[in-house]
Amino acid sequence: MSNVNVYKQRPDAVRGESPLFHAGLDELVRKGKSTAGITLREKKLLGHLVLRGDAKDPAFAGGVHQATGLELPVALTLVANADSSLQWLAPDEWLLIVPGGSEYAVEQKLRAALDGQHISLVNVSGGQTLLELSGPKVRELLMKSSSYDVHPSNFPVGKAVGTVFAKSQLVIRHTGEDCWELLVRRSFADYIWLWLQDASAEYGLAIKA
C-alpha cells in the first residue's frame, strides 16, 4: 500500500454526539400521533467518506466494488446495499455512507483495493448527518421547502440531488416510494430541524428512534 497515514477518527472510548444531539429527538420518540403524515428519524453517527477518482478507469471502478460491494452510480443517483450507500456527487466524486464505527476499516479496505491509483479519500463523518423522512406527506413537505421538482416523473427512487432547501442547501435522496433522506451539514442541522417542525405542522410529525 502507498505511504498514506490513516487515522481512526472515532475513538472507541468516547461517546459520539450527533449534529442534532441537543435537539432532544430521543425525548420526542413515540410522542407524535400514529396518524402523522411524516415520520422523521436521524440516521446518526454513520460513517461518511468522500471518494474521488477516475470513473472511466475500470481498475478504479473495480477496486471500489471489491472494497464496498457497490457499483459506481451514474450522475444524480445513488446505489445501496443493506446499511451502506454510494452516491454520485460529481463526475469524479462520490459519497460513501457506511454503518457507524466501520468507516475506519472501510477506508483501509478502499485504500488497499485502490493502491497505486490517483485517488482522494476523506472522512467527513463529523461534518454532516442524515435525516430520514417517511410517510404519505413527505413529498408535500419537500414541495414547500425546495423549488426542485420532486414529482415522481422527475425524481424517481434512486435519485439524489444537491439543491436549495428553505434558506440553506442540502442533498435530497429518494430512497423508497414514500421514503426520502436529507443529507445535512452540521452547521445547518439545527436550522433544518426547526424548519421541518414548522413545515410539517399541518401534516403531523412523529419522531422515530
C-alpha positions in Angstrom: 0.0 0.0 0.0 1.2 3.5 -0.7 2.6 5.5 2.2 -0.6 7.2 3.5 -1.4 7.6 7.2 -5.0 6.6 8.0 -6.2 7.8 11.4 -9.1 6.4 13.4 -11.2 9.5 13.9 -13.8 7.8 16.2 -12.1 6.7 19.4 -13.8 3.6 20.9 -13.9 5.0 24.4 -15.5 8.3 23.5 -19.3 8.7 23.2 -20.2 10.5 20.0 -22.9 13.2 19.7 -24.8 13.7 16.5 -25.3 17.2 15.0 -28.9 17.1 16.4 -27.9 15.8 19.9 -29.0 19.0 21.6 -32.4 19.0 19.8 -33.6 16.2 22.1 -35.0 14.0 19.4 -34.7 10.9 21.7 -37.2 12.5 24.1 -39.7 13.0 21.3 -39.8 9.4 20.2 -43.3 7.9 20.2 -44.9 11.2 21.3 -46.2 12.0 17.8 -49.6 10.8 16.6 -49.7 7.4 15.0 -51.6 9.1 12.1 -48.8 11.6 11.5 -48.2 12.2 7.8 -44.5 12.5 8.2 -42.1 10.4 10.4 -38.6 11.7 11.0 -35.5 9.7 12.0 -32.0 10.9 12.4 -29.7 8.2 11.0 -27.0 9.4 13.3 -23.3 8.8 13.7 -22.9 6.9 10.4 -19.6 6.9 8.6 -19.3 9.4 5.7 -16.4 9.1 3.3 -15.9 11.3 0.2 -14.0 9.5 -2.5 -12.5 11.0 -5.7 -11.1 9.1 -8.6 -11.4 8.4 -12.3 -14.7 6.7 -13.1 -13.6 5.9 -16.6 -10.8 3.7 -15.2 -12.0 0.1 -14.9 -9.4 -0.5 -12.2 -10.9 2.3 -10.1 -14.5 1.1 -10.5 -13.4 -2.5 -9.9 -11.5 -1.5 -6.7 -14.5 0.3 -5.3 -16.7 -2.6 -5.9 -14.2 -5.0 -4.4 -13.9 -3.0 -1.3 -17.6 -2.0 -0.8 -19.7 -4.4 -2.8 -21.2 -1.3 -4.6 -21.1 -0.3 -8.2 -20.2 3.3 -9.0 -23.5 5.1 -9.5 -24.2 7.3 -12.6 -24.9 11.0 -12.4 -27.6 12.2 -9.8 -28.1 8.7 -8.4 -27.2 6.5 -5.5 -26.9 2.8 -5.0 -27.4 1.0 -1.7 -26.8 -2.4 -0.1 -28.1 -3.0 3.4 -26.9 -0.1 5.5 -24.3 1.2 3.1 -24.8 3.5 0.1 -22.7 5.2 -2.6 -23.9 8.5 -4.0 -22.7 10.4 -7.1 -21.6 14.0 -6.2 -19.7 15.0 -9.3 -18.1 13.2 -12.3 -15.1 12.3 -10.2 -16.6 12.4 -6.7 -18.8 10.1 -4.6 -20.1 9.9 -1.0 -19.9 6.6 0.7 -22.1 6.1 3.8 -21.4 3.1 6.0 -22.5 1.8 9.4 -21.2 3.9 12.2 -17.9 2.6 13.6 -17.0 0.8 10.3 -15.6 3.8 8.4 -12.0 3.3 9.6 -12.0 -0.3 8.3 -13.8 0.6 5.1 -11.2 3.3 4.4 -8.4 0.9 4.9 -10.1 -1.6 2.5 -10.6 1.1 -0.1 -7.0 2.3 0.0 -5.8 -1.3 -0.3 -8.1 -2.0 -3.3 -7.1 1.2 -5.0 -3.4 1.1 -4.2 -1.3 2.8 -6.8 -4.1 4.8 -8.2 -4.5 8.6 -8.0 -7.4 9.0 -5.5 -8.6 11.1 -2.7 -10.4 9.7 0.3 -11.6 11.9 3.1 -13.6 11.0 6.3 -16.2 13.7 6.8 -18.4 11.8 9.3 -18.4 14.5 11.9 -19.4 17.3 9.4 -22.9 16.1 8.4 -25.9 14.0 9.3 -28.7 12.1 7.5 -32.4 12.7 8.2 -34.9 10.1 7.0 -38.4 11.3 6.2 -41.1 8.8 5.6 -44.8 8.8 5.2 -47.5 9.9 2.7 -47.0 13.6 3.1 -43.2 13.8 2.7 -43.4 14.9 -1.0 -45.8 17.8 0.0 -43.3 18.9 2.7 -40.4 18.9 0.1 -42.5 20.9 -2.3 -43.0 23.5 0.4 -39.3 23.6 1.2 -37.5 23.5 -2.2 -38.0 24.7 -5.7 -36.6 21.4 -7.1 -39.2 19.3 -8.9 -39.8 16.2 -6.7 -42.6 14.8 -8.9 -42.1 11.0 -9.4 -41.5 11.6 -13.1 -38.6 13.9 -12.4 -37.4 12.4 -9.1 -37.7 8.6 -9.1 -36.5 6.3 -6.4 -32.7 6.2 -6.5 -32.2 9.8 -7.5 -30.1 12.2 -5.3 -29.5 15.9 -5.9 -28.0 18.9 -4.1 -30.4 21.8 -4.0 -31.6 24.8 -2.1 -33.8 23.9 0.8 -35.6 26.6 2.8 -32.8 29.2 3.1 -29.9 26.7 3.1 -28.6 23.9 1.0 -28.6 20.2 1.3 -28.9 16.9 -0.6 -32.3 15.3 -1.2 -32.1 11.5 -1.7 -35.2 9.4 -2.8 -34.7 6.0 -1.2 -38.1 4.5 -1.3 -41.7 5.1 -2.5 -42.6 7.2 0.5 -39.1 7.5 2.0 -36.6 10.3 1.5 -33.3 11.3 3.1 -31.9 14.8 3.7 -28.1 15.0 3.9 -27.5 18.0 6.1 -24.3 19.8 7.0 -23.7 20.0 10.8 -23.8 23.8 10.7 -27.3 23.8 9.2 -28.7 20.9 11.2 -30.5 22.9 13.9 -32.0 25.3 11.3 -33.2 22.4 9.2 -34.7 20.7 12.2 -36.7 23.9 13.2 -37.8 24.3 9.6 -39.0 20.7 9.3 -41.1 21.1 12.5 -42.8 24.2 11.2 -43.3 23.0 7.6 -44.8 19.6 8.7 -47.2 21.1 11.3 -50.2 20.7 9.0 -49.4 17.1 8.3 -48.4 15.9 11.7 -44.8 14.9 12.6 -43.7 11.8 14.5 -40.1 11.0 15.6 -38.7 7.6 15.2 -35.7 6.2 17.0 
